Amino acid sequence: MQVLNSCYTITGRGGQAFAGAPPHHQPFLWLDNTGGVPASVLVAYGYNLFPAGTDFWIASSSGSLLLSCPFQMNTGQKLTVKATAITTHSFPVVDVAFAILLKNSQVEANLFALRPDGVTHVGDIGAPGSDFPPPGLGATTTPVTGGPVQVLLGGIQYGNVVDAGDCSDNCSTEVTMVDVPGAGTYQLLFGMFVIGQPPNAAKPAALMVKSAVVT
């Protein structure tokens, strides 16, 4: 069962795009960190991007969210999610992509939270309280960090290295997540946020949500 096919809600900035050339191009969903949605809305889901941090981090974070429609899982069924965090600018130290599994509109499992370069804290030095939440128990998350990704999202071209400000290395992290949460009704919530400063509207960071499948 394909969880994310035509039933989802994007709050902020995002939409649908295609990877590859016709006739074999594949649709996927995307969102970037210019959407202006305050991170404080995550409190309603019981989610904290900085579980050991202060309220400052949340108060200064914003971006976009993608919420799936509810889907049903039976005992023993497996949820597999694939997504890629990307950036057009070097050193994405204040950008964060995340995904959580919800049950009854509350966090059932953290799936991932990381920067496009694969780092799991905000800032370049990893100050106290700057760590993002790790994957939850039972969730297997496999990140693979790589170079620029050539894709056009909302009129922004990613993957072109033109000047020193463009990301030429560690520009993307592809994440595969597997969880067997048990029987129940669930939703997936994805986010792409910027922390502590306004987003770079000309060179935003983005999250490509490629698939979410129940088998």
N, C-alpha and C positions, 0 to 999 in steps of 0.2 A: 504494500500500500504506500503510495507516494503521499507524504504528509503535506508538502508544499507544492501544490500544482496550480490551483486557481483560487484558493481560499486563504487569505491572509490580510493583515492590515499594516500599512507603513505609516508611521507618525514621524514627521520631519521631512527628510529628503531621500528619495530612493525610487525604485521602480524595477522594471524587468529589462534585461539585456540579453545578448546572445554571444556565445563563445564559438569560435571556429567559423569557417566560411560555409556558405550554402553549397550543397543542400544538406550538409551534415552538422550545421550549427545547432548548439544546444541552448535552450533558454535557462536563465538563472535569475535570481533576485539580487538586488544590491541596495545598500544604503551607505551614506557617508556622514561625516561628523559636522556638517554645516547646517543640520536641521533645526537647531535651536531648542530642542526638547531638554528641559532641565533634568539632571540626574536625580533630583529629589522625587520624581515620579516612581522611581524604582523601589522606594520605601513601601509602597502599597503592595508590592510583590514579596516583601521580606528579603530583598536583595541589597547587599552593600558591596560596592566596588572596592572598598578599602576597609576590610573587617578589623584591621588593627590601627586604622588611621583616625583622623579627626573629621569633624563636620566640614572643615574648610574644603577638603577634597571634593566632597559631594556638592557643596554649594557653588563650586567653581567649575563644574563639569556640565557639558551639554552635548547634544548630538541628535541621532535618529534611532528609532526603534522599529523592529519588524516583529509582529505577533502573529503566530499561526492560528488558524481556527482550531477548535477542540478536535482531538482524534482519540480513538479508542485503541487500547492495547490489551491483549490477553496474557495470562500467565505464560512465561517462557519466551514471549516474543521479544525481538531485538530491534532497537532503534539505532540507525546509523545515520549520522549527519556529516556532511562535508561542506567546508567553507574555507575561504581564503581572504585574509586581511592584507590589504595592499596600500601603498603610499606613492605619491609623486615627488615627495621631498625627502632629503637626506635627514637622518637622525630623528625618527618619529618618536621622540621621548615623551610626548604628552598625548599621544593617540592610543586608544584602547578599543579593541573589539572584544565582544563577549557573547556567550550563549548560555541560556539556562533552560532547564526543563521545569515546567510548572504543573502542579496538580492542585485543583481547587483554587487557582489563581495565586498560589504561593510556591516558593522555591521547593522543588523536589530534589533537584540535583544541579550543581554547577557543572557545566560542560567544559567551558574554557574561558579564560580572560587573559589577553596578551596584546602586545603591540604588534604592528606590522612586521617589525624586525625580530619577532619571537620572544622578546624580553617580557618578563611577567611582573614588572613594577613600573611606576611612573618616574620620570627623571633619569638623568644619566648616572647617578651615583647610588641609587637604591636607599634613600633616606628612611629612617624608622617610620613605619605606618604607611609606606608607599606601595606595599605588595598588593597585587590583585588576588582574589580568592582562587585557591587551587581547585582542580576538578574534584567532584564529590566522590565519596566511597562508592565503588561499583561502576563508575564511569571510566572508561579507558579512552584517553585522549592522546593522539599522536600528531605532534606538530612537525612540519618540515619547512625550514626557512630557505628561501631562494632569492633570486634576483628580480629584476623588473618584470611586470606582467603587462603585456600589450592588450589594452582593452579601452573602449570608449564608454564612459558612464556619465549620463546626464550632461553631455557636451564637454566633459573633461577627458583629455587623452592621458592615459597612464602608460608608463613603460618607455617613454622617450627620454633619453638622457641628452639634454641640450646644453645645460650649464652646470656650474658647481653646486647649485642648489637642488638639482634633481637627484633622485635616489638611483645610485648605480650599483649598489650591493646591499644585500639583506633588506630588500624592498618589499618582500612578501612572505607570508607564512601560511601554508596550506595545513588545515587541521581536519583530521578525521576523528570522529567521536562515536563510541559504541556504548550503549547502556541497555540493561535489561531491567527496567524499573518495576515490573510486575503488572498485574491487571489494574486497569483504571482509565480515566479520561484525562488526557494531558494536553498541554500546549507548549510550543517552543517560543522563546523570546530572545531575539538577537538585538545587539546594540553596537553602534559605532560612535564613540564619544571623543571629545577633546577635553583636556583637563588643565585648569588654571589660567587659560588665556583664550581669546577669540580664535575660532577656526581659521585656517588658511583657505579662503574661498577659492583662490586661484589654483591651489595645489592641495586639495583635501585628501584625507585618508578615507578608505572605504572598506566595506566588507562585502564580498561576493558570497551569497548563500547558494551553493550549487545544488544540494539535494538533501532531503530528509525522508528516509524510507523505513517502514516497519515491515519486518519479515518474520 
